[in-house]
Amino acid sequence: MDITRRIEDYIGIVDRDEIEYIKELAENVKGARVLHINSTKKGGGVAEILRSVVPLANSLGLKVRWEVISGDREFFEVTKSFHNALQGNKGLKLGGDMIRKYLETNEINAGKIDTDADVIVIHDPQPAALISYKNKGSSKWVWRCHIDLSDPNEQFWSFLRGFVTMYDAAIFSHGVYVPRDLRGIKIYISHPSIDPLTDKNKPLSQTEIERIISKYGIDPEKPLVGQVARFDPWKDHQSVVRVYKALRQKVENLQLVLLGSFADDDPEGERIYKEVLRETEGLSDVYVINEHNDLLVNAIQRSMVFAFQLSIREGFGLTVSEALWKYTPVIGRRAGGIPLQVIDGVTGYLVNNMEEAYERALMLIKKPWLARMLGANGHQHVKRNFLITRDLRDYLRIHIDLVAR
Ligand code: UDP
């Protein structure tokens, strides 16, 4: 679904000064042709941000396009291994056939996508090799990395680094994700963001929330906790289920919701989904929902006492900002961008093990006033740091830095 957005729509959500500042920045790159390329139109955080940033930048006078590379199942299995290896799985080996598949798919896409633009932003490893087909000319190529490269599998990283160093610049979601041996190109840091006007984040009335969750059998009168996350091994649904089972011993009517979906480029999704179903089989009050539905994400995040985000590894963790924006505190692990969003004891709790997760969870269920307080802090924290307007400002600054006359 393509959306129409104007910067003025955000007046009242963020300060008017901020809007004026963004317009001034955009004046410096008016007419600039920007092309974003990633590997999926829906599912996952990258598509989520592009869906808003692209129309917004267009509304400010830039000429922005968004293209998606295509590939077969084998290609996405290869790039999933890249993803896992780059985020720290040292056991994976990069085989010659994987390299061949990766390069071949990038070559096919290079032939299909028109890369005539002033700034080309390539998202994540899947299309990174497109840089090899860069035309001579003044285009600036930027690699936008949404994953954590602080402790990568060396074999995979050294292969990818060959491409990354051909770029003019790279953008990382967090200073600590930048690999130590990446030198010779400009590095920018820009945290991801959420759009408060999408179906996923817009305000909902009590009636709407209750109507939506009731359709899935969730009882609005009983306390609800849960995790919204793709079915993916890094998201650690298992731990959420474990903590929930312990909580159930103390809070009889506690409900659990695990809402996830698979991205088009994620073959591991189905396996994890089935595992979660097996682990929760026979438990009443547990809702495992496999569906891509923004209003449902919205309603669930608004009706939980708190949200779990127990990911072992995380890029940034947009779901955390999404929950906090809705005044719902988050109990999370110290992975990726979670600690940027969950300030321990202020917007939620950071936990080191599942015993801690259990204790914090029980406390928030027993003390609704505390959950409310943390949730209100969370909303303010997101408003200041993780809204789409801030992300747009960062992109404009980077465009100015690279191409403004
Ligand atoms: N998401 C969704 N439905 C789901 C699961 C996730 O719409 O069933 C969304 C979620 O709300 C968030 C994005 O997908 O906007 C996931 O981004 P995040 O950074 O949390 O994790 P990623 O999937 O990129 O690892």
Residues whose N, C-alpha, C, O or C-beta is under 5 A from the ligand:
A	BS01	UDP	G44 G45 V46 E48 V228 A229 R230 L259 G260 S261 E291 H292 V297 F316 G317 L318 T319
